[in-house]
Every structure is written in C-alpha cells, then in structure tokens.
Amino acid sequence: MADVLNFKCPCCGAKLTYSGSTEQMTCEYCGVSFSIEQAKAAQEAEAEDAASSSMVWTTKEKLLITDEDGKVKGYRCPSCTAEMVADEKTAATECPYCGNQAIIPESFAGLYEPDYVLPFKVDKESAKAKLNDFVKGKKLLPKSFTANNRIDSITGLYVPFWLYSCKAEGSVTYEAVKRSKREDAAFTYEKSDFYFVKRSGAMNFEKIPVDASTKMDDTVMESLEPYDMSKAVKYDAAYFSGYLADRYDVEEKDAQPRANERVRNTFREKMRAQVSGYDSVEEKKETINLSEAKAEYAMFPVWMMTTKYEDNTYTFGINGQSGRMVGELPIDKGLYWKYFFLGTLIPFVLILLGMLFLGAAGITAKGAAIGLVVSLIIGFAYVSMLKSAMSNVHANKAASRYMMDSSYSKGRAADIFIYSKTEKKPKPKKN
C-alpha cells in the first residue's frame, strides 16, 4: 500500500503548495519558494537523514485504511494521524483537523496516471475576487444570499477529463426547396421545386474534453472551457500539492457518447454551411465515420464553491488556468416583479407624455392601450435581460473550437432537382 505524499518546507516544516503564478512550491507559513526539483531533493534528503539516524525497530504504518476485503475506506493524516473518510477514487485530500493537504500516489498508478496535467495559474485570492465580481450588480439576487455565502470555502481541485482526438469524414443529405409565386386575377400560385442535396467533407479534432467525474456537473465543466492544452505538462505529483483531486470514475467508453455528440454536431454545422440558395433545407440522413481515434486522460484545474440556499444547491466554478467564472445565481421573485413593474411603468409614462405633448389628438384610449402593450413588452424584455445575467452555465454541444481548421476539406457536392409542386389559392374577394 503506497504512502500519502506530502511536500514540506525545508525551512519551517509547514506544507508547500504549488503556485501556478510562479511555477514553484511556496510555503504558506514563511513564504519561501522552491522549485519542484528542490522540494523533492529536500524531501529525499530528509528521509535519508531520518533513516540513517534511526535505531528504532518499527513497522511501516499504512496511511490508507482498508476494510477486511481490502477496500479503501479512509486514510490517516501523516501530519496529525487523524483518520478521515475516503474511497478508492480519492487522489488528493485535506485533513479537516490540521489542514494538511496530501496526495495518494497509488491513486495515479498505472491505468489511472494522467497523460497530462494543466497546472493552476489562478490563485485562491484571484478566484475569490472573480466570484465576488460575478455577484456584483445582479439586481435579481436575494440580499440574504450574498450575506450568507461561503466564499472563503472555495476549493482548488484537479478534475479528471477524457480528451478525444479523431478524424471525422462522411456526408449529410438534405431535402431542399426553392419557392416562387405568381398570380392572375383570381388566384395565387405557389410553386415549390424540391432538390436532393448532398454535402461531404472531412475534419480532424484534437483533444475534445469530457468530464470524467460523476461528482462534477457536466454542464458546469463544459462552461469552463476552453483550456489551453499547449500549457499541459507531464504528470508529476508535485503539481497536486496544496490542492484536492479525484481520479476518474467515468470509464472512457462511457464518456464516448458525449464526445461523439460534439463531433457529430460540428460535422453537421460544417456540412449545413455549404448549403445555400434554398428557401428551406431539411436534413434527411447523415453518415459519419471516425478514424485515427484515441482517448487520453488529463487533470484540469478548477476552483469550486457549492452552497445551499432555500433547499437548492448552487455550484460555481472557475477555470484555474484562464480564470473564466461560471455559475447560476438564485432569483428573488419579489425583485423580479419589482423590476418588471418598473420596466413597464417608466416606458408607459414616457409614451403617455409623448402622446400628451406631441400627439395631435392627445391621449386616446386606443393609443394608451397600444402604449401599454408596448410597455409590457419592454418590461418583459428588461427582466429577461436581468434574468439571463444570473447564469452563464451552458452545455457545449459542438466541438468547433477543437477542430483543426487546416484539416477541413470539402468533398463532392450534389444538387439534383427531383420534382415540382404547385399550390393554387384563390384571392380574397373584394367587397
């Protein structure tokens, strides 16, 4: 059973945390920074010194706690020896008693070792500032929510992702229609020309991410995209120091459908963009084949905060690399109707004043009714705008940002006339 990995400051013994801004291990107590290589060397030297001076016969204590069947049920903090609940999927955790954060290297052994790690670039204070900025100016936000939020409990964690790369090629067929009109004294004739349309092509996709943890909301994770994979590094446990992490619990084959959906939707968009000159186009059939397909495993940095308000759970995420903030805020119904009323009343008053001072007939019942309808539309549009600002969480159903533009090639196009259909409609009789 593997030990729990810790990185301690060679100067004071406090924990070291990997800092993305400096790309070094920083002591939270004395502020001294070390490179990853220096921190590892100091740790190895300490272990050697301890081993050479020890004259006590001891057995190696297992820090992972297992049941009688060998299943992981917890781990023992190497700093204060407190026991905590964990499972076989826990890769890094934090002791609630002493705050020690540790990595369980066994969790990333063999099959579970990531191909890539994206180190944190955004620190905790910057993440908290992003969260504060997100709630500012939200007119529909309940005041009690901001008064009771737990912004200090924001957590930095590495989230597991599957990355899918492939070449997609195939075709899409459509039924397309061109319409024309003519008329005589008694009838209007609407002619529809039907066409068989086919478009084909090929494109390559590189590292489409799919959330590999059932604990994370897939839509929130997709809303945090994109990540800059050019900054990815090879797995090293040192990058996890100071953060939490879970290894994947969504098997690669189970994550494939979400990647396939994004590839399929992007392929459809590209093929549809090739079709023009028709009044209506309806997709009939598609054939998409994947080749050179491969899946890789990566850990992405995310700052997370989950809080409850009126029995509902609200999750906020911050891309630990770019600082992109996503989340959904609760809406105060009282404030909603207040701003709807104000958004309706103000334009209605302005319309009435305009009719009174600028209209030749002054204020009329018909004019006031029209003004009220217009004002109601404005009021609804206003609160809809305020409501839309309360959430920026959305599913990424396409993979266009992961398509390599240079790889896109168009295949043969076909536009074949099939048949015509004409509808004859009588003109309304004049009185």
TIVEX-444282 format. One record per residue: residue in three letters; x, y, z of N, C-alpha, C, O in turn. Coordinates in steps of 0.02 Angstrom, whole numbers, plus 50000, padded with zeros to 5 digits. Example, Ala and Ser with C-alpha at 12.3 -4.5 7.8 and 13.67 -1.06 7.14 Angstrom:
BEGIN
Ala506604971650390506154977550390506604983550390507124983450423
Ser506424988850354506844994750357506455000250394506705005750402
//
This chain:
BEGIN
Met500434994150000500005000050000500445006250000500895006650042
Ala500345010949955500775016749948500645021850003500095022150031
Asp501165025750019501095031150068500715036950038500585037249978
Val500525041550083500235047850061500805052850053501215053650098
Leu500825056049997501375060549980501255067450008500715070250000
Asn501755070450042501715077250066502345080950046502875077850039
Phe502295087350036502885091450022502925096650078502485100850085
Lys503465096250117503535100750175504095105750161504585104350126
Cys504015111650191504515116950184505165114850218505145113150277
Pro505735115050184506365113350215506575118150270506985116550313
Cys506275124250269506455129350319506075128750384506365128950438
Cys505395127950378504985128050439504555121750448504255120950501
Gly504525117450398504145111350404503405111950387503045106950388
Ala503175118050370502475118950351502375116150280502855114550246
Lys501735115550260501595112450195501785117050138501735123150144
Leu501985114150083502125117750022501545116849974501255111449968
Thr501375122349939500835122149890501105124349823501475129249818
Tyr500915120749770501145122749704500795129249683500175129749687
Ser501175134149662500915140649640500975141149564501525140949537
Gly500405141849531500415142349458500715148849434500995149149380
Ser500645154249474500895160749452501665160849450501955164149407
Thr501985157349497502725157249499503015150649473503615150149460
Glu502565145549465502775138949445503285135949493503745132449474
Gln503175137549558503615134949610503195132549669502595133949673
Met503515128849715503195126649776503295132149828503865134049842
Thr502745134649857502785140249903502545138249973502035134849980
Cys502905140250024502715138850093502195143950114502295149950109
Glu501625141350139501085145750161501245149250227500905154050245
Tyr501755146950263501915149750328502465155050323502375160750345
Cys503045153150294503605157950292503695161250224504105165750217
Gly503305159050174503315162450109503895160750064503955163550010
Val504335156250084504915154450043504685149949986504225145949994
Ser504995150749928504805146849869505375142349847505965143949855
Phe505185136649820505675131749795505425129049728504825128949715
Ser505895126949687505695123549626505455116549646505595114149700
Ile505095113349600504865106549614505455101949627505425097649671
Glu505985102749589506575098549597506895099649666507115094849698
Gln506915106049689507205107549755506785104549811507055101849859
Ala506125105049804505685102249855505755094749860505775091849914
Lys505805091449802505895084149802506565082249832506615077449870
Ala507085086049814507755084549839507785085349915508085081249950
Ala507455090649940507445091750013507075086250048507275084050102
Gln506525083950018506125078550048506525072050050506505068450100
Glu506875070649995507265064449992507845064750042508015059750074
Ala508155070750048508705071450095508465070550167508815067350207
Glu507885073250183507605072550250507465065150266507595062750321
Ala507195061750215507045054650225507685050650237507705046150279
Glu508215052250199508855048750207509155050050275509415045550308
Asp509125056450298509395058250363509035054550418509335051950465
Ala508365054350412507965051050463508125043550465508165040550519
Ala508215040750405508355033550402509035031950431509115026750464
Ser509545036250420510215034750442510295035450518510715032150548
Ser509875039650548509945040850620509465036850662509485037250723
Ser509025033250632508525029550669508785022750691509055018950651
Met508725021350756508935014950784508355011250814508445006750855
Val507745013150794507145010150822506855005250772506785006750713
Trp506684999150797506364994150754505624995850750505264995450799
Thr505394997550688504694999250678504434995950616504824993950572
Thr503784995250613503474993050551503164999050517502955003750550
Lys503144998750453502885004450414502135004950421501765000250404
Glu501895010650446501185011550456500845013050390501075017250352
Lys500305009750377499925010950316499475016950327499085017250374
Leu499535021850283499135027850290498455027050258497985030650276
Leu498385022450211497725020850185497395015650230497705010750249
Ile496765016850247496395012350291495935008150249495545010850209
Thr495975001550256495554997150216495144992650261495294991750320
Asp494604989850233494204985150271494484978150262495014977250232
Glu494134973250288494384966350287494444963550217494804958650206
Asp494084966550169494134964350100494654968150059494744966850000
Gly494984972850092495504976750058495244982950024495624986349989
Lys494594984650032494314990550000494494996750041494434996750103
Val494705001950006494895008150040494275011450071493775012450038
Lys494335013050135493775016550169493995023050202493585026550231
Gly494635024550200494865030750230495615031350225495955027050196
Tyr495885036650255496615037350257496805040950321496415044750350
Arg497425039850343497665042650405498135048350389498625047550353
Cys497985054250416498385060150402499105059050427499195057350486
Pro499605059950385500295058950406500545064450452501085063850482
Ser500165070050457500375075650498500135075050570500515075750617
Cys499465073850578499175073550645498885066750662498635065750717
Thr498925061950615498685055050623497935054350628497685048950644
Ala497545059650615496815059150616496595054650558496915054550506
Glu496045051050569495775046650517495185050050482494755052950515
Met495175049550416494655052750376494345047850328494655043050306
Val493715049250311493355045050263493605046550193493705052350175
Ala493715041450154493925042150085493725035850048493485031050079
Asp493825035749983493695029649945494265028449897494745032249894
Glu494205023049859494745021249813494845026249757495335025949720
Lys494365030849748494425035749694494755042249718494925046549677
Thr494855043049783495155049149810495895049249793496265044549809
Ala496115054749761496815055249741497185060449781497795059849790
Ala496835065349806497145070449849496595073049895496015073549875
Thr496785074649955496275076550003496565081350055497165082850053
Glu496135083750100496345088650150496105086350219495535084250226
Cys496535086650268496365084850336495955090450368496195096150370
Pro495345089150391494945094450421495195096550490494955101550517
Tyr495675092850518495915094450585496535098850585496585103650623
Cys496995097250540497615101250539497715104950474498185108950467
Gly497275103750424497325107250360497845104350314497945107050259
Asn498175099050334498685095950291498365093250227497865089750229
Gln498665095050171498415092550106498925087650079499525088950078
Ala498665081950057499115076550038498895073149975498315073349956
Ile499365069949942499245066349880499345058949893499815057049927
Ile498905054749865498975047549871499225044949804498825043849759
Pro499885044049797500165042249731499875035949702499835035249641
Glu499665031249745499385025049720498775026349676498625022549630
Ser498415031749691497805033249653497965034949580497515034549538
Phe498585036649565498775038349497499255033249467499605034649418
Ala499275027449497499725022249472499425018749413498815017849409
Gly499855016749367499635012649310499105015849268499195021249240
Leu498525012449265497975014649221497735021649238497505025349194
Tyr497785023649303497495029949324497975035949319497775041549331
Glu498595034749300499065040349294498875044649234498825042149178
Pro498775051149245498565055449189499105056049136499705055749150
Asp498885057049074499345058449020499585065749024500155067349006
Tyr499125070149047499275077249051499015080149116498525077749145
Val499355085349139499115089449194499155096749173499675098849146
Leu498625100449183498645107749173498725110949241498255110849281
Pro499305113949256499405116849322498965122949333498765126349286
Phe498815124349396498455130349415498855136649397499455136849409
Lys498525141549369498815148149356498465153449398498765158549415
Val497835152349415497445157049454497485155049528497315149349545
Asp497705159649572497755157949643497085158949678496605161449648
Lys497055157049741496425157049779496145164149785495545165049777
Glu496565169049800496325175849809496025178549744495515182049744
Ser496345177049688496075179249623495415175749608494965178749580
Ala495365169349627494745165649617494185168649658493615169249634
Lys494325170349721493815173449764493595180249736493005181949740
Ala494065183949707493895190349677493435189449617492975193349606
Lys493565184149578493145182649520492425181149543491945183349512
Leu492375177349597491725175549623491355181749649490755182449639
Asn491715186049683491415192349707491175196649650490625199549653
Asp491575197049597491385201149539490755198249505490345201949478
Phe490695191549507490135188349473489465190249505488965190949470
Val489455191049571488815192549604488665200049606488105202049622
Lys489165204249590489045211449592488575213649536488605211149480
Gly488125218349553487695221349503487125216849481486775218649433
Lys487015211149513486465206749495485825209049531485735207749590
Lys485395212649495484815215849525484305210849553483935212649599
Leu484295204749528483795199949550484055195349605483705190849627
Leu484665196449628484975192149677484705193549747484715199349768
Pro484455188549784484225189649853484785192249897485345189649894
Lys484645197349937485165200149980485405195050031485995195050050
Ser484965190650054485165185650103485665180650075486035177550113
Phe485675179850009486145175149979486855177749986487305173950006
Thr486975183949970487645186849975487865187650047488455187350063
Ala487365188650092487535189550163487775183050194488175183150241
Asn487545177350167487695170850197488135166350154488205160450169
Asn488425169150101488815164650058489465162550094489665165550143
Arg489775157250068490355154350100490965155050054491295150150037
Ile491095161250033491615162349983492295160050007492725158249966
Asp492415160150073493075158050098493185150550091493745148150096
Ser492645146750079492705139450074492835137250002492765131249988
Ile493015141749958493165139949889493745135049888494235135849924
Thr493685129949846494175124449846494495123549778494155123749727
Gly495145122749778495515121349717495585113849708495825110349752
Leu495365111349650495425104149640495585102549567495445106549522
Tyr495875096849558496015094349490495455089549472495325084649506
Val495135091149416494565087149393494795082649335495135085049290
Pro494625076249336494835071749283494415072649219493805073549222
Phe494745072449163494415073149097494695067849050495285066149053
Trp494265065449006494485061648948494555066548890494135070948880
Leu495095065848852495215070048793495175065748731495535060748725
Tyr494735067648685494615063548625494885067048562494755072948550
Ser495255063348523495515065748459495315060848404495315054748415
Cys495145063448346494945058948291494915062748225494965068948223
Lys494835058948172494675061648106493965059548090493795053648094
Ala493545064348072492845062848054492745064347980492915069747957
Glu492465059647945492305060747874491655057247857491475052147885
Gly491295060247810490655057447791490245062347750490525066647716
Ser489585061547754489145065847713488475066747747488285062847792
Val488125071847726487445073247750487015074747689487205078547645
Thr486425071747687485955073147633485355077047659485155076347717
Tyr485085081347615484535085747634483995085647580484105083747523
Glu483395087647602482875089347555482825096947556482665099947607
Ala482965100047499482965107347495482415109747447482245106247399
Val482155115647461481595118247422481725125447401481955129647440
Lys481575126747336481565133647310480845135447295480495131647261
Arg480615141147319479925143147311479865149347267480295153747268
Ser479325149547229479185155347187478425156547185478035151847198
Lys478215162747170477495164447168477335167947102477745171547074
Arg476725166847080476445170747025475695171147038475425167347078
Glu475365175747004474635176547016474295179146953474605182146909
Asp473655177846951473235180846899472665184546935472705185946994
Ala472155186046898471615190046927471255186446983471005189747029
Ala471225179746982470815176147031471225171847080470985170247135
Phe471835169947060472205165147101472935167247113473225171147075
Thr473215164447167473925164947181474225157947176473955153247205
Tyr474775157247139475085150747128475765150547163476215154647149
Glu475835145747209476475144947246476805138447222476555132947232
Lys477375139347189477745133747161478335131947206478715136247227
Ser478395125447221478955122847261479355117847220479085112847197
Asp480005119347210480455114747175480875111047227481225114047266
Phe480825104447226481165100247276481825097547247481855095447189
Tyr482345097647289483015095447268483295090347318483175090747378
Phe483665085647290484085081247331484765084547336485095085747286
Val484985086047398485615089547409486065085247453485855082647504
Lys486685084647433487165080747472487825084647479488085087347431
Arg488075084847541488725088047554489155083147593488915079447635
Ser489805083247578490265078647612490905082347630491045087747603
Gly491285079447674491905082547695492265078547748492035073147768
Ala492835081247771493235078047823493555083347866493695088847843
Met493675081647929493975086347975494285082548033494065077048050
Asn494805085448064495135082448121494965086348185494915092448184
Phe494885082548239494755085548304495325083648352495575078148350
Glu495515088348394496075087348438495875088748511495705094448528
Lys495885083548552495805084048625495145087348646495155092548680
Ile494585084448626493935086648649493845084248721493865078248733
Pro493745088748770493695086548840492995084148859492495087048838
Val492985078848898492355076248926492475074849000492945071249018
Asp492065077749042492115076849114492105069449133491665065749111
Ala492605067249172492665060149190492505058849263492695053649290
Ser492165063549296491985062649366491225063349374490925068249352
Thr490915058449406490195058849417490025064049470489455066149476
Lys490525066349508490405071349560490325078349531490035082749563
Met490565079349471490535085849439489945086449393489755081549361
Asp489645092349389489105093649342489405094449272489815098949261
Asp489195090249225489485090449157489405097249124489855099649090
Thr488815100249133488685106749100489125112149129489375116449092
Val489215112249195489665117149226490375116149200490715121049185
Met490595109849196491275108549172491365110849100491885113649082
Glu490865109749058490915111948988490895119548983491205122448938
Ser490545122849029490515130149028491185133349045491295139149028
Leu491625129649077492285132249095492775132249037493305135349041
Glu492605128848983493055128648925493125135548894492695139848903
Pro493685136648858494205131748839494795131748887494895136348927
Tyr495185126548881495825125948915496375126048862496295123448806
Asp496935129048879497505129448832497945123348843498355123148889
Met497865118448799498245112248806498985112948789499375108448802
Ser499175118648759499885119648746500275120648811500885120248811
Lys499925122048866500245123048930500245116648972500455116749030
Ala500005111148944499965104848981500675102248995501135103248955
Val500745098749051501385095749069501275088349084500715086049093
Lys501815084649085501775077649104501605077049178501765081349218
Tyr501275071649195501055070649264501645070649312502145067349302
Asp501565074649365502035074749421501625076349483501255081249484
Ala501675072249534501275073049594501375079849627500945082149664
Ala501935083049614502075089549646501565094849626501415099249666
Tyr501305094449566500815099449544500165099049586499785103849589
Phe500055093349618499435092349657499505094849728499005095149765
Ser500105096649749500215098849817499835105249832499925110249797
Gly499425105149883499025110949901498335111049872497955115649885
Tyr498165105949832497505105649800497195098849813497525094149835
Leu496555098349799496205091949803496155088949733496225092449683
Ala496035082449731495965079249665495595072649672495625069349724
Asp495255070849620494935064249615495145061049550495215064449499
Arg495245054549550495375051149487494705049649454494185050249486
Tyr494725047549392494095046749356493675040949383493945035949406
Asp493015041749379492565036249394492055035349337491575031449343
Val492165038949282491785037749220492265034349171492765037249150
Glu492105028249154492535024549109492565027849040492085031149019
Glu493125026949007493215030248941492665028448892492425032848855
Lys492455022248890491935020148844491265023448860490845024448816
Asp491155024948925490525028148945490525035648931489995038748928
Ala491115038548921491155045648905491135046848829491025052548807
Gln491225041648790491245042348717490615045648688490685049848644
Pro490005043748710489405046748679489395054348681489155057448634
Arg489645057348735489635064648739490135067648689489995072748658
Ala490715064448681491195066748631490915065748561490995070048518
Asn490595060048549490295058648484489765063848466489715066048408
Glu489365065748516488845070748503489155077348480488895080648435
Arg489695079348512490005085748495490325085348425490285090148387
Val490635079748409490915078848342490365078948291490415082248239
Arg489825075248304489265074848257488955081748244488805083448187
Asn488845085648297488535092148289488985096948250488735100948210
Thr489635096648261490085100948224490105098848150490115103148106
Phe490115092348138490115089948069489475092348033489515094647976
Arg488905091848067488275094248038488305101648021488095103747967
Glu488575105548068488625112848057489045114347995488865118647955
Lys489605110947988490045112147931489715110147865489775113747815
Met489365104647865489025102547804488445107247787488345109047729
Arg488075109247838487495113747826487725120547800487385123647761
Ala488315122747822488575129247800488735129147725488795134447694
Gln488805123247695488955122747624488325123347580488365124147520
Val487735122947613487105122947575486815130047575486695132847629
Ser486715132947517486435139647511486005140247448486045135947404
Gly485615145447445485205146747386484525143447388484175143447337
Tyr484325140647445483675137447452483255141147504483515144347550
Asp482595140547496482155143747544482055139647607481915142347660
Ser482125133147602482095128847661482535122647649482595120247592
Val482835120247703483275114447699483125109847758483115112147815
Glu483015103547745482875098747798483345092847792483385089647740
Glu483705091347847484165085747846483785079147844483285078247879
Lys484015074547802483695068147795484125062347820483865057647851
Lys484765062647807485195057047827485915059447834486135064047800
Glu486275056147878486985057747886487385051347894487145046347922
Thr487985051447870488455045947878489115048847900489435052547862
Ile489335047147961489955049847987490385044048012490155039848052
Asn490995043747988491465038448009492065041648044492335046748022
Leu492275038448098492855040848135493455036348122493395030248116
Ser494035039348116494665035648109495195039348150495105045048171
Glu495755035948160496315038748199496065041048268496315045948295
Ala495565037648295495265039648358495685037248417495935031648418
Lys495765041748466496125039848527495855043948585495595049448576
Ala495925041248645495715044748706496305045248753496695040548761
Glu496375051048784496915052248833496595054648898496025056948899
Tyr496985054248950496735055849017497115061949044497725062249042
Ala496735066949068497045073149091496715075549155496145073749170
Met497075079749192496815082949252496815090549241497335093449228
Phe496225093649247496145100849236496045104449302495705101849347
Pro496315110549308496255114349371495595118249374495415121849328
Val495235117449430494585120849439494525123249511494665119449558
Trp494315129449519494115131849585493365130949591492995132949547
Met493135127749645492435126249653492155128849720492505128849771
Met491535131049717491165132549778490445130349769490125132149720
Thr490195126449816489505124149815489165126649878489415125649933
Thr488585129849871488235132449929487485131049922487235130249867
Lys487145130749979486425129449978486045135749996486255139750039
Tyr485485136649962485055142449976484335140249964484145138349909
Glu483925140550017483225138650014483145131649982482755130649936
Asp483525126950009483485119849990483735118349919483655112749895
Asn484025123249886484315122149820485075122749824485335126849862
Thr485415118749785486145118949784486395122949724486155121949668
Tyr486855127549736487135131749683487895130449679488245130849729
Thr488115128849619488825127249608489155132649566488875134749515
Phe489735134749587490125139749550490805136949534491135133949577
Gly491025137949473491665135349452492085140849419491825145349386
Ile492735140349429493205145049398493755140949365494075136749397
Asn493865142249302494405139049265495065141049298495255146849297
Gly495415136149326496035137649363496605139749319497135141649344
Gln496515139349254497035141449207496885148449180497325152749180
Ser496265149549156496095155849124495725160749169495725166749156
Gly495425158149224495035162549268494315163349247493945167249277
Arg494095159849195493395160349174492935157949230493025152649259
Met492425162149245491965160849301491285158749274491005162049230
Val491005153349300490335151149280489935149349342490205147249393
Gly489285150149337488845148349392488145150749379488015154449332
Glu487695148649423486995150749419486785153349487486885150049538
Leu486485159349487486275162649549485525162049559485155161549510
Pro485305161949622484585161749635484245168349617484565173549616
Ile483595168049603483215174049584482685175449637482295171049655
Asp482675181649660482175183849708481535185749669481535190449630
Lys480995181949681480375183049643480095190049656479815193149610
Gly480165192449717479925199249732480295204549692479985209149666
Leu480955203649686481355208449646481185207749572481185212649535
Tyr481045201549551480865200449481480255204549462480255208149412
Trp479715204149503479105207749487479185215249499478845219249466
Lys479625217049545479755224249555480055227349492479825232549469
Tyr480565224049465480895226849405480455226049343480515230049296
Phe480025220949342479555220449287479065226349289478915229249237
Phe478825228049348478375233649356478715240249336478435244249299
Leu479325241249361479685247349343479855247549268479815252849237
Gly480045241849241480205241549170479615242649125479685244449067
Thr479015241649152478395242949115478145250049127477935253449080
Leu478155252149190477875258649209478245264449177477925269049149
Ile478905264349180479295270049155479165271249080479015276849061
Pro479225266149036479085267548965478355269348953478215273248908
Phe477895266648993477185268348984477065275648999476705279048962
Val477355278149053477295285249070477605289649015477315294748996
Leu478185287648990478505291548937478075291648873478035296748839
Ile477765285848858477325285548799476725290248808476535293748761
Leu476415290148867475845294548880476045301848877475675305948849
Leu476625303548903476855310448900476985312448827476845318148808
Gly477255307848789477365309348718476715310548681476665315048640
Met476205306548696475545307448666475235314048687474905317448648
Leu475335315848751475025321948778475325328248747474965332948730
Phe475985328348741476305334548719476475334548644476555339948615
Leu476535328648614476735328548544476185326048497476205327548438
Gly475705322248524475175319548482474645324748465474465328848507
Ala474405324548405473895329248384473235328148420472875332948435
Ala473075321848435472425320348467472495319548542472005318148576
Gly473105320348570473205319448641473175312048659473305307748618
Ile472995310748722472955303848746472275300948729471755303648748
Thr472285295548692471665292148673471665285048703472195282348720
Ala471075282048709471025275348737471415270348695471765265948721
Lys471355270948628471705266348584472465267248589472845262448592
Gly472675273548592473385275048597473675272548663474235270048665
Ala473285273448717473515271048783473565263548785474035260848814
Ala473085260048753473095252748752473705250248714474045245548735
Ile473845253348656474445251448618475075252848658475545248848659
Gly475075258648692475655260448733475765255548789476335253948806
Leu475215253048819475275248248873475565241648848475995238648881
Val475335239348789475595233148761476345233848747476735229348763
Val476535239448717477245240648703477645240848768478205238148771
Ser477375244048819477725244548883477795237748917478315236348947
Leu477285233548912477325226848940477875222748906478235219048938
Ile477925223548840478455220048803479135222548826479595218548835
Ile479215229048835479845231848859480005229348929480575227548944
Gly479495229248973479605226849041479825219549043480275217749080
Phe479505215449001479685208348998480395207548971480775203448997
Ala480565211448920481245211048892481765213148943482315210348945
Tyr481595218148984482065220649035482205215349088482785214049103
Val481675212249116481795207249168482105200849138482465197249173
Ser481965199549074482275193749042483035194849036483425190149045
Met483235201049022483945202749018484265202049087484815199349094
Leu483915204449140484175203749208484225196449228484705194449261
Lys483735192449207483725185349224484295181549189484615177249219
Ser484415183249127484955179849089485635181149119486095177149111
Ala485705186949154486355188649184486485184449247487035184649274
Met485975180749271486055176849332486385170149321486555166649368
Ser486485168249259486805161849244487185162149178486945164949129
Asn487775159349178488155158649116488365151349106488865149949073
Val487965146849134488085139649126487725137249063487135138349055
His488085133949020487785131448958488165125248934488775124748943
Ala487805120748904488125114748877488475116448811488205120048769
Asn489065113648802489415114348738489255108348695489555103048703
Lys488775109248650488545103548611488945102548546488835097748509
Ala489405107048534489825106348474490565106248495490735107648552
Ala490985104748447491705104248461492105108448411492665106748393
Ser491795113948388492115117948336492785120848358493245121448317
Arg492855122548422493495125448445494045120248448494635122048455
Tyr493875113848443494375108548444494505105648375494885100848367
Met494175108548325494285106348256494895110048228494965116048235
Met495335106248197495935109248167495735112148098495575108448052
Asp495735118748094495485122048033495855119747970495555118947917
Ser496505118547977496895116647919496705109647893496865107847836
Ser496365105747936496175098947916495515098647878495355093447849
Tyr495135104047878494465103847849494505103647773494815107847741
Ser494185098547745494175098047671493465096347649493125092347681
Lys493245099347594492575098047567492605092447516493075091947476
Gly492105088247518492045082947469491605085047411491455091047403
Arg491385080247370490955081747313490275084047337489995081447386
Ala489995089047301489325091647316488835089547262489015089247203
Ala488215088047282487705086147234487065090147247486835090447304
Asp486785093247194486145096747197485725094247138485825096247081
Ile485255089847152484875086547099484135088247106483825087147158
Phe483855091047052483145092747051482735086247050482875081647012
Ile482205085947093481805079847098481115080947066480935077447019
Tyr480725085747092480055086947065479815093847087480115097147129
Ser479255095847056478935102247074478225101047099477905096147081
Lys477995105647141477325105347167477045112447169477375117047194
Thr476435113247143476135119847140475465119847178475045115547168
Glu475385124747222474765125647259474395131647232474685137047222
Lys473755130747219473335136047190472855138547245472455134747273
Lys472915145047261472505147847313472095153747286472365158247256
Pro471425153747298471005159247273471165165747311471305165647370
Lys471135171247275471235177647306470595179747344470045178047324
Pro470675183447399470085185847435469675190347389469955194547353
Lys469015189547392468565193647350468505200647379468445201547440
Lys468525205547335468455212447356467715214247363467315212447320
Asn467545217747416466855219847426466685225647380466125228247382
//
